[in-house]
Amino acid sequence: MNFDRITAEPDKLEGKPCIRGLRITVETVVRLVAAGWTFNEILADYPDLEREDIKQALEYAAASTNVHFYSLREPA
């Protein structure tokens, strides 16, 4: 998968993955979605973002979970 909207610069936000070189981290976007914010709400509060930025941030976060496996609790 090509993450052409995700950047990481050592001198910006400690090298955390950001959206298009902006000071908006993938983590911020994912946390907003997890908190129940809609794409439209995120775009209203972060006018530099585009809908595709949010989608790619979620795809990047999903892809990054393939690296580690955690022991999960068995369903009840």
Secondary structure, 3 states (H helix, E strand, C coil): CCCCCEECCCCCHHHCCEECCCCCEHHHHHHHHHCCCCHHHHHHHCCCCCHHHHHHHHHHHHHHCCCCCCCCCCCC
